[in-house]
Amino acid sequence: MTLDEGPRLPGPTGRCWCGCGQETGAGAYFRPGHDKTAEAAVLATRYGNSVVRLLAHHGFSPEASVVAEATDRGIWEVCPACEYRGAPASVTVHRRKAKH
């Protein structure tokens, strides 16, 4: 599923989407760090804690790279000095640490 094919996101509800029942800040879906808890729970319950199963389920493989798709769609960037790929903020941090 691509972002274009997915369901529309509902607005924040004031309750954490990980299911802990705690309140969130204005406009937030999660309490700090709880997005990673929810992500790990989905990986555990739907894919047996296997990133390979997650990738294969969505049609990715070494020949059909999720990283290449993220870059090709303009969601991720490539460092202009090397082949590092990541979210724009990650590329900025990478460039600073790599001093290029």
PDB file as gemmi writes it, atoms N, CA and C in Angstrom:
CRYST1    1.000    1.000    1.000  90.00  90.00  90.00 P 1                      
ATOM      1  N   MET A   1       0.843  -1.180   0.000  1.00  0.00           N  
ATOM      2  CA  MET A   1       0.000   0.000   0.000  1.00  0.00           C  
ATOM      3  C   MET A   1       0.885   1.239   0.000  1.00  0.00           C  
ATOM      4  N   THR A   2       0.561   2.171  -0.820  1.00  0.00           N  
ATOM      5  CA  THR A   2       1.284   3.437  -0.832  1.00  0.00           C  
ATOM      6  C   THR A   2       0.508   4.450  -0.012  1.00  0.00           C  
ATOM      7  N   LEU A   3       1.119   5.570   0.260  1.00  0.00           N  
ATOM      8  CA  LEU A   3       0.423   6.617   1.002  1.00  0.00           C  
ATOM      9  C   LEU A   3      -0.838   7.052   0.273  1.00  0.00           C  
ATOM     10  N   ASP A   4      -0.793   7.065  -1.054  1.00  0.00           N  
ATOM     11  CA  ASP A   4      -1.944   7.478  -1.840  1.00  0.00           C  
ATOM     12  C   ASP A   4      -3.099   6.493  -1.739  1.00  0.00           C  
ATOM     13  N   GLU A   5      -2.800   5.218  -1.496  1.00  0.00           N  
ATOM     14  CA  GLU A   5      -3.826   4.187  -1.444  1.00  0.00           C  
ATOM     15  C   GLU A   5      -4.383   3.976  -0.051  1.00  0.00           C  
ATOM     16  N   GLY A   6      -3.704   4.465   0.955  1.00  0.00           N  
ATOM     17  CA  GLY A   6      -4.095   4.204   2.332  1.00  0.00           C  
ATOM     18  C   GLY A   6      -5.319   4.984   2.769  1.00  0.00           C  
ATOM     19  N   PRO A   7      -5.861   4.572   3.898  1.00  0.00           N  
ATOM     20  CA  PRO A   7      -7.019   5.294   4.423  1.00  0.00           C  
ATOM     21  C   PRO A   7      -6.626   6.687   4.890  1.00  0.00           C  
ATOM     22  N   ARG A   8      -7.578   7.589   4.854  1.00  0.00           N  
ATOM     23  CA  ARG A   8      -7.335   8.937   5.383  1.00  0.00           C  
ATOM     24  C   ARG A   8      -7.130   8.833   6.890  1.00  0.00           C  
ATOM     25  N   LEU A   9      -6.193   9.623   7.384  1.00  0.00           N  
ATOM     26  CA  LEU A   9      -5.946   9.614   8.824  1.00  0.00           C  
ATOM     27  C   LEU A   9      -7.057  10.348   9.554  1.00  0.00           C  
ATOM     28  N   PRO A  10      -7.573   9.746  10.603  1.00  0.00           N  
ATOM     29  CA  PRO A  10      -8.499  10.501  11.438  1.00  0.00           C  
ATOM     30  C   PRO A  10      -7.720  11.549  12.216  1.00  0.00           C  
ATOM     31  N   GLY A  11      -8.380  12.531  12.713  1.00  0.00           N  
ATOM     32  CA  GLY A  11      -7.708  13.549  13.508  1.00  0.00           C  
ATOM     33  C   GLY A  11      -7.317  13.004  14.871  1.00  0.00           C  
ATOM     34  N   PRO A  12      -6.379  13.659  15.534  1.00  0.00           N  
ATOM     35  CA  PRO A  12      -6.015  13.259  16.895  1.00  0.00           C  
ATOM     36  C   PRO A  12      -7.253  13.299  17.796  1.00  0.00           C  
ATOM     37  N   THR A  13      -7.301  12.376  18.714  1.00  0.00           N  
ATOM     38  CA  THR A  13      -8.481  12.239  19.578  1.00  0.00           C  
ATOM     39  C   THR A  13      -8.273  12.751  20.997  1.00  0.00           C  
ATOM     40  N   GLY A  14      -7.010  13.093  21.332  1.00  0.00           N  
ATOM     41  CA  GLY A  14      -6.710  13.466  22.709  1.00  0.00           C  
ATOM     42  C   GLY A  14      -6.297  12.273  23.552  1.00  0.00           C  
ATOM     43  N   ARG A  15      -6.393  11.076  22.979  1.00  0.00           N  
ATOM     44  CA  ARG A  15      -5.973   9.844  23.642  1.00  0.00           C  
ATOM     45  C   ARG A  15      -4.856   9.199  22.828  1.00  0.00           C  
ATOM     46  N   CYS A  16      -3.906   8.588  23.501  1.00  0.00           N  
ATOM     47  CA  CYS A  16      -2.757   7.973  22.848  1.00  0.00           C  
ATOM     48  C   CYS A  16      -3.195   6.783  22.000  1.00  0.00           C  
ATOM     49  N   TRP A  17      -2.713   6.753  20.766  1.00  0.00           N  
ATOM     50  CA  TRP A  17      -3.070   5.710  19.820  1.00  0.00           C  
ATOM     51  C   TRP A  17      -2.373   4.384  20.082  1.00  0.00           C  
ATOM     52  N   CYS A  18      -1.457   4.305  21.040  1.00  0.00           N  
ATOM     53  CA  CYS A  18      -0.862   3.004  21.367  1.00  0.00           C  
ATOM     54  C   CYS A  18      -1.841   2.153  22.168  1.00  0.00           C  
ATOM     55  N   GLY A  19      -2.866   2.801  22.693  1.00  0.00           N  
ATOM     56  CA  GLY A  19      -3.868   2.066  23.463  1.00  0.00           C  
ATOM     57  C   GLY A  19      -3.666   2.125  24.962  1.00  0.00           C  
ATOM     58  N   CYS A  20      -2.696   2.921  25.420  1.00  0.00           N  
ATOM     59  CA  CYS A  20      -2.422   2.995  26.860  1.00  0.00           C  
ATOM     60  C   CYS A  20      -3.514   3.740  27.621  1.00  0.00           C  
ATOM     61  N   GLY A  21      -4.334   4.506  26.888  1.00  0.00           N  
ATOM     62  CA  GLY A  21      -5.418   5.240  27.520  1.00  0.00           C  
ATOM     63  C   GLY A  21      -5.035   6.612  28.050  1.00  0.00           C  
ATOM     64  N   GLN A  22      -3.766   6.980  27.933  1.00  0.00           N  
ATOM     65  CA  GLN A  22      -3.321   8.267  28.446  1.00  0.00           C  
ATOM     66  C   GLN A  22      -3.691   9.395  27.492  1.00  0.00           C  
ATOM     67  N   GLU A  23      -3.802  10.584  28.048  1.00  0.00           N  
ATOM     68  CA  GLU A  23      -4.083  11.765  27.236  1.00  0.00           C  
ATOM     69  C   GLU A  23      -2.829  12.203  26.496  1.00  0.00           C  
ATOM     70  N   THR A  24      -3.042  12.828  25.341  1.00  0.00           N  
ATOM     71  CA  THR A  24      -1.934  13.357  24.543  1.00  0.00           C  
ATOM     72  C   THR A  24      -2.010  14.880  24.530  1.00  0.00           C  
ATOM     73  N   GLY A  25      -0.950  15.485  24.059  1.00  0.00           N  
ATOM     74  CA  GLY A  25      -0.942  16.929  23.891  1.00  0.00           C  
ATOM     75  C   GLY A  25      -1.817  17.317  22.709  1.00  0.00           C  
ATOM     76  N   ALA A  26      -2.093  18.598  22.606  1.00  0.00           N  
ATOM     77  CA  ALA A  26      -2.926  19.111  21.517  1.00  0.00           C  
ATOM     78  C   ALA A  26      -2.334  18.728  20.167  1.00  0.00           C  
ATOM     79  N   GLY A  27      -3.137  18.123  19.309  1.00  0.00           N  
ATOM     80  CA  GLY A  27      -2.710  17.760  17.968  1.00  0.00           C  
ATOM     81  C   GLY A  27      -1.833  16.529  17.879  1.00  0.00           C  
ATOM     82  N   ALA A  28      -1.598  15.830  18.992  1.00  0.00           N  
ATOM     83  CA  ALA A  28      -0.717  14.661  18.994  1.00  0.00           C  
ATOM     84  C   ALA A  28      -1.524  13.367  18.963  1.00  0.00           C  
ATOM     85  N   TYR A  29      -0.959  12.374  18.295  1.00  0.00           N  
ATOM     86  CA  TYR A  29      -1.558  11.043  18.267  1.00  0.00           C  
ATOM     87  C   TYR A  29      -1.012  10.160  19.391  1.00  0.00           C  
ATOM     88  N   PHE A  30       0.217  10.442  19.831  1.00  0.00           N  
ATOM     89  CA  PHE A  30       0.892   9.586  20.806  1.00  0.00           C  
ATOM     90  C   PHE A  30       1.498  10.401  21.941  1.00  0.00           C  
ATOM     91  N   ARG A  31       1.654   9.752  23.087  1.00  0.00           N  
ATOM     92  CA  ARG A  31       2.514  10.268  24.149  1.00  0.00           C  
ATOM     93  C   ARG A  31       3.953  10.097  23.652  1.00  0.00           C  
ATOM     94  N   PRO A  32       4.890  10.867  24.191  1.00  0.00           N  
ATOM     95  CA  PRO A  32       6.278  10.722  23.747  1.00  0.00           C  
ATOM     96  C   PRO A  32       6.770   9.273  23.842  1.00  0.00           C  
ATOM     97  N   GLY A  33       7.290   8.759  22.734  1.00  0.00           N  
ATOM     98  CA  GLY A  33       7.824   7.397  22.679  1.00  0.00           C  
ATOM     99  C   GLY A  33       6.798   6.307  22.428  1.00  0.00           C  
ATOM    100  N   HIS A  34       5.521   6.618  22.605  1.00  0.00           N  
ATOM    101  CA  HIS A  34       4.496   5.589  22.465  1.00  0.00           C  
ATOM    102  C   HIS A  34       4.253   5.197  21.006  1.00  0.00           C  
ATOM    103  N   ASP A  35       4.673   6.037  20.061  1.00  0.00           N  
ATOM    104  CA  ASP A  35       4.577   5.648  18.646  1.00  0.00           C  
ATOM    105  C   ASP A  35       5.461   4.437  18.376  1.00  0.00           C  
ATOM    106  N   LYS A  36       6.621   4.381  19.011  1.00  0.00           N  
ATOM    107  CA  LYS A  36       7.527   3.240  18.844  1.00  0.00           C  
ATOM    108  C   LYS A  36       6.959   1.997  19.527  1.00  0.00           C  
ATOM    109  N   THR A  37       6.259   2.178  20.635  1.00  0.00           N  
ATOM    110  CA  THR A  37       5.586   1.060  21.292  1.00  0.00           C  
ATOM    111  C   THR A  37       4.527   0.468  20.367  1.00  0.00           C  
ATOM    112  N   ALA A  38       3.713   1.331  19.769  1.00  0.00           N  
ATOM    113  CA  ALA A  38       2.673   0.869  18.851  1.00  0.00           C  
ATOM    114  C   ALA A  38       3.286   0.191  17.631  1.00  0.00           C  
ATOM    115  N   GLU A  39       4.352   0.786  17.106  1.00  0.00           N  
ATOM    116  CA  GLU A  39       5.038   0.209  15.948  1.00  0.00           C  
ATOM    117  C   GLU A  39       5.557  -1.193  16.274  1.00  0.00           C  
ATOM    118  N   ALA A  40       6.158  -1.359  17.426  1.00  0.00           N  
ATOM    119  CA  ALA A  40       6.682  -2.665  17.841  1.00  0.00           C  
ATOM    120  C   ALA A  40       5.550  -3.669  18.047  1.00  0.00           C  
ATOM    121  N   ALA A  41       4.424  -3.207  18.567  1.00  0.00           N  
ATOM    122  CA  ALA A  41       3.284  -4.101  18.775  1.00  0.00           C  
ATOM    123  C   ALA A  41       2.703  -4.585  17.452  1.00  0.00           C  
ATOM    124  N   VAL A  42       2.631  -3.703  16.445  1.00  0.00           N  
ATOM    125  CA  VAL A  42       2.158  -4.116  15.118  1.00  0.00           C  
ATOM    126  C   VAL A  42       3.122  -5.135  14.525  1.00  0.00           C  
ATOM    127  N   LEU A  43       4.403  -4.867  14.627  1.00  0.00           N  
ATOM    128  CA  LEU A  43       5.400  -5.792  14.105  1.00  0.00           C  
ATOM    129  C   LEU A  43       5.267  -7.162  14.791  1.00  0.00           C  
ATOM    130  N   ALA A  44       5.026  -7.169  16.090  1.00  0.00           N  
ATOM    131  CA  ALA A  44       4.882  -8.423  16.837  1.00  0.00           C  
ATOM    132  C   ALA A  44       3.594  -9.162  16.478  1.00  0.00           C  
ATOM    133  N   THR A  45       2.470  -8.433  16.472  1.00  0.00           N  
ATOM    134  CA  THR A  45       1.182  -9.107  16.299  1.00  0.00           C  
ATOM    135  C   THR A  45       0.852  -9.451  14.856  1.00  0.00           C  
ATOM    136  N   ARG A  46       1.341  -8.678  13.908  1.00  0.00           N  
ATOM    137  CA  ARG A  46       0.998  -8.911  12.506  1.00  0.00           C  
ATOM    138  C   ARG A  46       2.089  -9.613  11.707  1.00  0.00           C  
ATOM    139  N   TYR A  47       3.352  -9.487  12.164  1.00  0.00           N  
ATOM    140  CA  TYR A  47       4.467 -10.008  11.373  1.00  0.00           C  
ATOM    141  C   TYR A  47       5.424 -10.879  12.184  1.00  0.00           C  
ATOM    142  N   GLY A  48       5.018 -11.334  13.358  1.00  0.00           N  
ATOM    143  CA  GLY A  48       5.865 -12.224  14.158  1.00  0.00           C  
ATOM    144  C   GLY A  48       7.220 -11.641  14.486  1.00  0.00           C  
ATOM    145  N   ASN A  49       7.269 -10.336  14.710  1.00  0.00           N  
ATOM    146  CA  ASN A  49       8.518  -9.620  15.019  1.00  0.00           C  
ATOM    147  C   ASN A  49       9.540  -9.693  13.892  1.00  0.00           C  
ATOM    148  N   SER A  50       9.090  -9.914  12.670  1.00  0.00           N  
ATOM    149  CA  SER A  50      10.007 -10.050  11.543  1.00  0.00           C  
ATOM    150  C   SER A  50       9.840  -8.893  10.560  1.00  0.00           C  
ATOM    151  N   VAL A  51      10.878  -8.086  10.435  1.00  0.00           N  
ATOM    152  CA  VAL A  51      10.860  -7.004   9.455  1.00  0.00           C  
ATOM    153  C   VAL A  51      10.830  -7.585   8.041  1.00  0.00           C  
ATOM    154  N   VAL A  52      11.460  -8.744   7.831  1.00  0.00           N  
ATOM    155  CA  VAL A  52      11.433  -9.378   6.513  1.00  0.00           C  
ATOM    156  C   VAL A  52       9.994  -9.723   6.137  1.00  0.00           C  
ATOM    157  N   ARG A  53       9.211 -10.282   7.087  1.00  0.00           N  
ATOM    158  CA  ARG A  53       7.803 -10.582   6.797  1.00  0.00           C  
ATOM    159  C   ARG A  53       7.031  -9.311   6.466  1.00  0.00           C  
ATOM    160  N   LEU A  54       7.279  -8.245   7.199  1.00  0.00           N  
ATOM    161  CA  LEU A  54       6.624  -6.960   6.935  1.00  0.00           C  
ATOM    162  C   LEU A  54       6.942  -6.476   5.526  1.00  0.00           C  
ATOM    163  N   LEU A  55       8.226  -6.481   5.170  1.00  0.00           N  
ATOM    164  CA  LEU A  55       8.636  -6.024   3.849  1.00  0.00           C  
ATOM    165  C   LEU A  55       8.042  -6.901   2.747  1.00  0.00           C  
ATOM    166  N   ALA A  56       8.132  -8.214   2.893  1.00  0.00           N  
ATOM    167  CA  ALA A  56       7.608  -9.127   1.880  1.00  0.00           C  
ATOM    168  C   ALA A  56       6.096  -8.962   1.726  1.00  0.00           C  
ATOM    169  N   HIS A  57       5.396  -8.765   2.834  1.00  0.00           N  
ATOM    170  CA  HIS A  57       3.944  -8.572   2.789  1.00  0.00           C  
ATOM    171  C   HIS A  57       3.566  -7.372   1.924  1.00  0.00           C  
ATOM    172  N   HIS A  58       4.413  -6.360   1.923  1.00  0.00           N  
ATOM    173  CA  HIS A  58       4.143  -5.142   1.169  1.00  0.00           C  
ATOM    174  C   HIS A  58       4.854  -5.113  -0.191  1.00  0.00           C  
ATOM    175  N   GLY A  59       5.416  -6.273  -0.581  1.00  0.00           N  
ATOM    176  CA  GLY A  59       5.992  -6.401  -1.918  1.00  0.00           C  
ATOM    177  C   GLY A  59       7.435  -5.955  -2.059  1.00  0.00           C  
ATOM    178  N   PHE A  60       8.125  -5.736  -0.949  1.00  0.00           N  
ATOM    179  CA  PHE A  60       9.521  -5.316  -1.011  1.00  0.00           C  
ATOM    180  C   PHE A  60      10.450  -6.514  -0.884  1.00  0.00           C  
ATOM    181  N   SER A  61      11.640  -6.368  -1.448  1.00  0.00           N  
ATOM    182  CA  SER A  61      12.666  -7.410  -1.423  1.00  0.00           C  
ATOM    183  C   SER A  61      13.990  -6.733  -1.777  1.00  0.00           C  
ATOM    184  N   PRO A  62      15.080  -7.505  -1.825  1.00  0.00           N  
ATOM    185  CA  PRO A  62      16.331  -6.886  -2.275  1.00  0.00           C  
ATOM    186  C   PRO A  62      16.218  -6.315  -3.691  1.00  0.00           C  
ATOM    187  N   GLU A  63      15.391  -6.919  -4.523  1.00  0.00           N  
ATOM    188  CA  GLU A  63      15.216  -6.444  -5.891  1.00  0.00           C  
ATOM    189  C   GLU A  63      14.173  -5.335  -5.993  1.00  0.00           C  
ATOM    190  N   ALA A  64      13.307  -5.207  -5.030  1.00  0.00           N  
ATOM    191  CA  ALA A  64      12.255  -4.181  -5.001  1.00  0.00           C  
ATOM    192  C   ALA A  64      12.410  -3.420  -3.685  1.00  0.00           C  
ATOM    193  N   SER A  65      13.378  -2.529  -3.656  1.00  0.00           N  
ATOM    194  CA  SER A  65      13.836  -1.874  -2.434  1.00  0.00           C  
ATOM    195  C   SER A  65      12.856  -0.838  -1.885  1.00  0.00           C  
ATOM    196  N   VAL A  66      12.552  -0.970  -0.616  1.00  0.00           N  
ATOM    197  CA  VAL A  66      11.728   0.036   0.059  1.00  0.00           C  
ATOM    198  C   VAL A  66      12.481   1.365   0.166  1.00  0.00           C  
ATOM    199  N   VAL A  67      13.788   1.294   0.336  1.00  0.00           N  
ATOM    200  CA  VAL A  67      14.602   2.514   0.413  1.00  0.00           C  
ATOM    201  C   VAL A  67      14.593   3.237  -0.931  1.00  0.00           C  
ATOM    202  N   ALA A  68      14.724   2.481  -2.018  1.00  0.00           N  
ATOM    203  CA  ALA A  68      14.662   3.096  -3.343  1.00  0.00           C  
ATOM    204  C   ALA A  68      13.303   3.736  -3.588  1.00  0.00           C  
ATOM    205  N   GLU A  69      12.232   3.065  -3.176  1.00  0.00           N  
ATOM    206  CA  GLU A  69      10.902   3.649  -3.369  1.00  0.00           C  
ATOM    207  C   GLU A  69      10.748   4.943  -2.582  1.00  0.00           C  
ATOM    208  N   ALA A  70      11.193   4.940  -1.334  1.00  0.00           N  
ATOM    209  CA  ALA A  70      11.088   6.155  -0.517  1.00  0.00           C  
ATOM    210  C   ALA A  70      11.867   7.302  -1.148  1.00  0.00           C  
ATOM    211  N   THR A  71      13.028   6.991  -1.712  1.00  0.00           N  
ATOM    212  CA  THR A  71      13.849   8.009  -2.366  1.00  0.00           C  
ATOM    213  C   THR A  71      13.216   8.457  -3.683  1.00  0.00           C  
ATOM    214  N   ASP A  72      12.781   7.499  -4.490  1.00  0.00           N  
ATOM    215  CA  ASP A  72      12.176   7.822  -5.790  1.00  0.00           C  
ATOM    216  C   ASP A  72      10.920   8.675  -5.636  1.00  0.00           C  
ATOM    217  N   ARG A  73      10.172   8.454  -4.567  1.00  0.00           N  
ATOM    218  CA  ARG A  73       8.939   9.208  -4.341  1.00  0.00           C  
ATOM    219  C   ARG A  73       9.189  10.565  -3.691  1.00  0.00           C  
ATOM    220  N   GLY A  74      10.444  10.852  -3.370  1.00  0.00           N  
ATOM    221  CA  GLY A  74      10.768  12.140  -2.770  1.00  0.00           C  
ATOM    222  C   GLY A  74      10.477  12.227  -1.285  1.00  0.00           C  
ATOM    223  N   ILE A  75      10.200  11.099  -0.662  1.00  0.00           N  
ATOM    224  CA  ILE A  75       9.947  11.071   0.780  1.00  0.00           C  
ATOM    225  C   ILE A  75      11.278  11.100   1.526  1.00  0.00           C  
ATOM    226  N   TRP A  76      12.271  10.394   0.977  1.00  0.00           N  
ATOM    227  CA  TRP A  76      13.628  10.374   1.501  1.00  0.00           C  
ATOM    228  C   TRP A  76      14.543  11.088   0.524  1.00  0.00           C  
ATOM    229  N   GLU A  77      15.732  11.440   0.999  1.00  0.00           N  
ATOM    230  CA  GLU A  77      16.734  12.124   0.186  1.00  0.00           C  
ATOM    231  C   GLU A  77      18.016  11.300   0.145  1.00  0.00           C  
ATOM    232  N   VAL A  78      18.867  11.633  -0.816  1.00  0.00           N  
ATOM    233  CA  VAL A  78      20.200  11.036  -0.927  1.00  0.00           C  
ATOM    234  C   VAL A  78      21.206  12.114  -0.556  1.00  0.00           C  
ATOM    235  N   CYS A  79      22.163  11.770   0.290  1.00  0.00           N  
ATOM    236  CA  CYS A  79      23.237  12.704   0.624  1.00  0.00           C  
ATOM    237  C   CYS A  79      23.991  13.038  -0.662  1.00  0.00           C  
ATOM    238  N   PRO A  80      24.208  14.325  -0.947  1.00  0.00           N  
ATOM    239  CA  PRO A  80      24.898  14.684  -2.187  1.00  0.00           C  
ATOM    240  C   PRO A  80      26.368  14.272  -2.217  1.00  0.00           C  
ATOM    241  N   ALA A  81      26.948  13.942  -1.060  1.00  0.00           N  
ATOM    242  CA  ALA A  81      28.368  13.588  -1.022  1.00  0.00           C  
ATOM    243  C   ALA A  81      28.624  12.075  -0.981  1.00  0.00           C  
ATOM    244  N   CYS A  82      27.575  11.293  -0.747  1.00  0.00           N  
ATOM    245  CA  CYS A  82      27.746   9.838  -0.676  1.00  0.00           C  
ATOM    246  C   CYS A  82      26.403   9.178  -0.998  1.00  0.00           C  
ATOM    247  N   GLU A  83      26.265   7.928  -0.759  1.00  0.00           N  
ATOM    248  CA  GLU A  83      25.027   7.224  -1.098  1.00  0.00           C  
ATOM    249  C   GLU A  83      24.074   7.067   0.085  1.00  0.00           C  
ATOM    250  N   TYR A  84      24.338   7.720   1.208  1.00  0.00           N  
ATOM    251  CA  TYR A  84      23.439   7.621   2.363  1.00  0.00           C  
ATOM    252  C   TYR A  84      22.050   8.115   1.978  1.00  0.00           C  
ATOM    253  N   ARG A  85      21.028   7.387   2.379  1.00  0.00           N  
ATOM    254  CA  ARG A  85      19.641   7.762   2.105  1.00  0.00           C  
ATOM    255  C   ARG A  85      18.863   7.773   3.410  1.00  0.00           C  
ATOM    256  N   GLY A  86      17.962   8.724   3.520  1.00  0.00           N  
ATOM    257  CA  GLY A  86      17.131   8.799   4.708  1.00  0.00           C  
ATOM    258  C   GLY A  86      16.185   9.972   4.648  1.00  0.00           C  
ATOM    259  N   ALA A  87      15.400  10.116   5.703  1.00  0.00           N  
ATOM    260  CA  ALA A  87      14.507  11.255   5.818  1.00  0.00           C  
ATOM    261  C   ALA A  87      15.345  12.530   5.784  1.00  0.00           C  
ATOM    262  N   PRO A  88      14.779  13.637   5.316  1.00  0.00           N  
ATOM    263  CA  PRO A  88      15.561  14.873   5.223  1.00  0.00           C  
ATOM    264  C   PRO A  88      16.315  15.219   6.503  1.00  0.00           C  
ATOM    265  N   ALA A  89      15.665  15.089   7.655  1.00  0.00           N  
ATOM    266  CA  ALA A  89      16.344  15.404   8.920  1.00  0.00           C  
ATOM    267  C   ALA A  89      17.500  14.441   9.178  1.00  0.00           C  
ATOM    268  N   SER A  90      17.334  13.184   8.808  1.00  0.00           N  
ATOM    269  CA  SER A  90      18.408  12.196   8.988  1.00  0.00           C  
ATOM    270  C   SER A  90      19.596  12.503   8.088  1.00  0.00           C  
ATOM    271  N   VAL A  91      19.331  12.934   6.858  1.00  0.00           N  
ATOM    272  CA  VAL A  91      20.422  13.294   5.937  1.00  0.00           C  
ATOM    273  C   VAL A  91      21.177  14.504   6.481  1.00  0.00           C  
ATOM    274  N   THR A  92      20.463  15.457   7.055  1.00  0.00           N  
ATOM    275  CA  THR A  92      21.109  16.626   7.649  1.00  0.00           C  
ATOM    276  C   THR A  92      22.042  16.213   8.780  1.00  0.00           C  
ATOM    277  N   VAL A  93      21.579  15.335   9.669  1.00  0.00           N  
ATOM    278  CA  VAL A  93      22.408  14.852  10.778  1.00  0.00           C  
ATOM    279  C   VAL A  93      23.593  14.073  10.227  1.00  0.00           C  
ATOM    280  N   HIS A  94      23.339  13.196   9.267  1.00  0.00           N  
ATOM    281  CA  HIS A  94      24.416  12.414   8.649  1.00  0.00           C  
ATOM    282  C   HIS A  94      25.498  13.320   8.084  1.00  0.00           C  
ATOM    283  N   ARG A  95      25.098  14.346   7.343  1.00  0.00           N  
ATOM    284  CA  ARG A  95      26.076  15.245   6.717  1.00  0.00           C  
ATOM    285  C   ARG A  95      26.922  15.959   7.764  1.00  0.00           C  
ATOM    286  N   ARG A  96      26.275  16.359   8.864  1.00  0.00           N  
ATOM    287  CA  ARG A  96      27.018  17.047   9.928  1.00  0.00           C  
ATOM    288  C   ARG A  96      28.023  16.089  10.569  1.00  0.00           C  
ATOM    289  N   LYS A  97      27.586  14.865  10.875  1.00  0.00           N  
ATOM    290  CA  LYS A  97      28.475  13.898  11.507  1.00  0.00           C  
ATOM    291  C   LYS A  97      29.600  13.457  10.581  1.00  0.00           C  
ATOM    292  N   ALA A  98      29.286  13.307   9.292  1.00  0.00           N  
ATOM    293  CA  ALA A  98      30.283  12.869   8.314  1.00  0.00           C  
ATOM    294  C   ALA A  98      31.150  14.032   7.830  1.00  0.00           C  
ATOM    295  N   LYS A  99      30.786  15.237   8.225  1.00  0.00           N  
ATOM    296  CA  LYS A  99      31.515  16.451   7.847  1.00  0.00           C  
ATOM    297  C   LYS A  99      31.557  16.649   6.329  1.00  0.00           C  
ATOM    298  N   HIS A 100      30.401  16.425   5.711  1.00  0.00           N  
ATOM    299  CA  HIS A 100      30.252  16.727   4.276  1.00  0.00           C  
ATOM    300  C   HIS A 100      28.816  17.108   3.968  1.00  0.00           C  
TER     301      HIS A 100                                                      
END                                                                             
